[in-house]
Amino acid sequence: MKKIDFTLIADVVFYGAAVWFLSIGILRYFRMALWLSALLASLIALSAAGAVFLLSYHSRRKRRLSRKESEARESLMLHLALEKEERVRAALVTAFLADQKEAHCQDDVLLVGDALCVPRFTMQPLSADETARILRAYGREKLTILCNALTPEAEKLAASFGVRVMRKDDIFALFTRTETTPSPLILAELPRKSIKRTFRRIVSKKSARPFFVSGILLLIMSLFTFFPIYYLISGCVLTSLAILVRFFGFSAENGDYA
């Protein structure tokens, strides 16, 4: 079952409602009948909402897919950094073999074709000192370092000796392409913001000021617009919400009631 994109729905409703109020205000300014103004404003609002939906849906879908891919890549890299070294080597051999390459383990390295592959998956980018130790231990001919990332100094050092580097994008592509991603991954589900935490942040005392400022600005705008009801209602709601949040909102520090 697909998850409902509430942010997209909220955007569509917001822009549709904003266009409706703006349209009916302009139409009524030109003395058009109320029923006709409401009808035309509804048609214009529906058209605007449909356009927003079509424009936003595809861009949001691309961002969502990109975010899922990024999360999967980071989960794999975290797994490789925390997993035992012999299991990491075994998983890499399986992936290379599935990718139609000759591969096998030799002590603490891999032989992939005629290249010597040294896995070094760490939480931080591989340093120049560690890269130098690898070069000193394994030589420099047909050497490939497999890692999450390298520091700029390590990048320069590897490039100066012609050492090939497989970074996290290449590693993730290898496992994904060959469908050999280890399962289950260590800490596959990275911590995410919960609905409760998000709610506490929204109704924290820090939110009172922006609510109050927005409400006052809407009330001021109601004095100059053609159709002030929307601004009056919205301004009163936001101002009242600011007062309630200020007195009864959560503390920003620990999330407790004030």
N, C-alpha and C positions, 0 to 999 in steps of 0.2 A: 504493500500500500504506500503510495507516494505521500510524502509530508506536504502539508499545506503551507504555502509560502505566505505567512501572515504579513510580512513586510511589503510584499508586492500588492496584496489586497489593500493594505492600509494606504499605500501610495495612490492606487487607483481611486479609492474612495475619497481621499483627501483632494486630489486634483479635480476629480469630477465635481465634488461639492464646491470647491473654490471657484471653478468655472461657472457653476450654476448660479451661485450668489452674485458673482461679477456680472454675468450676462443679464440676469433679471433686474439687477440694479440699473444697468445701462438702458435696457429696454423700457423700464418704467420711467426713467428720466425723460424719454422721448414720448411719454404719454400713451404708450401702447396698452391695450386692455390687459388686465391681470391674467386672465386665463390664457391669452395668446402669449404673453410674456413668459408665463410658467412653461407652456408647451415648447416654445422655441428654446428657452434656456435649458430645458431637459434634453432636447435633441442635441444642442451644442455640448452640454456636459457629458452626455453618453458618447459622443464622438471623441471628445477630449480624453475621456477615461479609456476608451478603446485604443486610442493612439498611444497613450501611456503604457497600457498593458502590452501591446505589441512591441513597443520599443524596449521596455524594461525586461520582458520575459526572457528574450534570447540572451541579452547581456548578463542577466542574473544567472541563467542556466550555465553559461560559459564560466562565469566566476565560481559557481558552485562546483562544477566539475574540476576546475583548476584547484580549488581549495581541497576537495577530496583527494585529488592526486597528490597534492603537497603533503597532506596529513598522512597518507599511506607511505609516501617516501620517507618522511621523518620517523614514522613508526618502524620502518625497516632498518633505517640507519641506527636508531636507538637499540634495536634488537641486536644488530651486529656488533655494536659497541659493548653490550652487556653480556652477550652470549660467550660461552667457553670457546677458546680459540680453535680447538679441534673440530667443534661443531660448525663454526664459521667456515673453516676450510672445506669441510664435507659439503656444506650447502653450496659453496662456490663451485666446487667440482661438479656437483649435480647440475648446476645452472649452465656451466660451460659445456658439459656433455650434451645437454638438451639443446644447446645452441650450435650443435654440429662441430664442436671443437674437441681436439684431443687434450685431455686434462687428467692429471692425477696428483696426489699429494706426495711431497718429498720432504720429510722432516717437518719444519715449520713454514714451508712455502709451497707454492703450487707451480707445476709445470704445465703451461697451456701452449700446446704446439712446441715451438722452440724458444718460448719466452719464459722468463722466471718472474712469477707474480708473488709479491709480498703483501699480504693483507695487514693493514694497520688502521683499524677502525677505532677512533677515539672520540670522546665527547667534545673536545676542542680541536680546532684545525691543527693539522700536523705541523710541527715546528721545523725550522731549518736544522736544528741540532739532531732531531730524530731522523730527518731525511739524510743527514750526513752519516749517521750511524748505520742506516740501511745501505747506503752506498759503500761504506767501508766494509760491511759484513758480507755483502752479496755481489759486489762488483758493479760495473756500470753498463755492461753489454747486454742488450735485449732484456732490460729490467723494467718491470711494470709495478708501480705502487698502487694498491687498492685502498682507498681511504674515503672518509666523509668529505674532507676539504683540507686545503693547505694554506698556511700563512703566505703572505706575499714574498717573504724571504725564501721560504721553502719552494715556492713556485719558480723563482729565479734560479735557485740551485738545481732543481730538477731539470729545468729547461737548458741550463748551461751544459749539462752532461748528457742531454738527449734522452732522459729517462721518461718513459710514458707514464701517465697518471690516469687512473680510472677513478673519477670522483663519484659523489653520491647520485648524480643524475644518470651517469653511465651504469652504475651498479643497479639502480632501481629499474632502468630500462632493460637490463639483462634479465633480472628476475621476473619482470612483468611480461616481457616478450616470450620467455620460455615457460611461463606459468609454474615456476618453481619456488615461489616465495615461501619461506619457512612458515609453518603453522603448528601451533599457535605462536604468535609473536609475543615477546616479553613486553608487557605494558602496551599492548596494541591499542587500547583505548586510552588516549591521552586525556588528562583532566580537562573538562569544559565548563564553561560558565553555566550554572544551573538557573532555572527559572526563578527559584527563591532568591538567589544572590542578585540576579538582575532586578527583581522587584524591590529588594532592600536598597539597591543603589538608586533606583528611580525615586523612591519615597524617603530618601535620606534628607537630613536637614540642609545639606548643600544644595538640594534641588529647589529650595524655597525661593532663593533669589532669582534664578532664571524664570521660574513660574510667575513671580510677582512682576518682574520687569516686562515680560511678555504680556501679562494681563493688562498692565497700565498702558502699554503702547497700543494694544487693541482698543481699549476704552478711548484713548485720545484719537485714534483713527476713526472711531465711530462718529466723531464730530464733523468730519470732512468728507465722508463717503456718501454715495447716493443711496445706499441700502444699509443702514447702520445696525440692523437687528443682529446680523451674524457677528459683528464685532462686539456689540454690547454683551451678547450671551457668552461668547468665547472669552471676552475680557473678564466678565464676572466669574465665570467658572475657574479660570486660571488664577485670578486673584484670591478666590476662596480656597482653592487648592493650595496656594502658597501659604496661606494662614494655617490651614490644617496640617500641612507638612511641617511647618515651623514648630508647631506645638506638639504634634503627635508623631512626627517622623522618626526614623531610625537614626541612631548616632552613626556618623560616617566612619568613626574609628573601629567600632566593634560590632555594629549592626544591632545593638540593643535599643530598646525604646528609650526616648528621652525622659 
